[in-house]
């Protein structure tokens, strides 16, 4: 069969704030089926997946266990890898957001976008739900609580970097 060319695919990266769950595995099984099918059709498939290892929830859970956030995510990421090995996933690359190479690439891309004026520093304020790691406006709250999970929110302000989408509005 002739090579039909490259076929790149990726999944959402599993968030490591807790034990892996059926949703993570379901997505990998579906993506794996697509990757295997495309390979069978003659495509040169590159299938990437991995774990997202940053966030306030992770920091809090690590503190509860008396370990560092890195130790915490090393454990959860290992569980994810073990489950996907058990599922016989055919992914080509498993990336972790704490990987040194990933951090270097993100810094390189960030610097380029910042230098060309696509990223700027600002701040935002709103009602913050720690479990969902989401900001909400006053009008989005339901009875003063998170509209997604119903838990309490707290007023928070955060300095952050923003992507200047308005620069590309005409496109």
Helices and strands as residue ranges (DSSP letters): E 6-10, E 14-15, H 22-40, E 44-52, H 56-65, H 69-86, E 93-96, H 100-115, E 119-129, E 134-136, G 138-140, E 154-163, G 165-168
